[in-house]
Amino acid sequence: MALEYKQRESDGSMGQPVRVGTGLKLDEQVLSLGEQLAQEKIKGIQKDLLINSLGQTVTQLKLEILAMKGGEV
């Protein structure tokens, strides 16, 4: 969380708050982490789809090679 303080104005009143650091408020952190989690889940799903697709391609190539050899192993 960021630290905030108010500087005194020349007339003695309190000025606008000044935020020190780059911290986020708790609800902002939760929202940000939720977005990051959703992005990582999507990346995981895409990775799984790619792996499955490559596995199917390898299987198809093996079957084509076996067919070209005349079914020999």
WOLINQUI-V595300 format. One record per backbone hydrogen bond with DSSP energy under -1.0 kcal/mol. NH is the residue of the N-H (numbers start at 1). CO is the residue of the C=O. Records with the same first field share a line. If there is no record, write none. Layout:
NH = CO + CO
This chain:
3 = 20
5 = 18
9 = 13
12 = 9
15 = 7
18 = 5
20 = 3
29 = 25
30 = 26
31 = 27
32 = 28
33 = 29
34 = 30
35 = 31
36 = 32
37 = 33
38 = 34
39 = 35
40 = 36
41 = 37
42 = 38
43 = 39
44 = 40
45 = 41
46 = 42
47 = 43
48 = 44
49 = 45
50 = 46
51 = 47
52 = 48
53 = 49
54 = 50
55 = 51
56 = 52
57 = 53
58 = 54
59 = 55
60 = 56
61 = 57
62 = 58
63 = 59
64 = 60
65 = 61
66 = 62
67 = 63
68 = 64
69 = 65
71 = 66
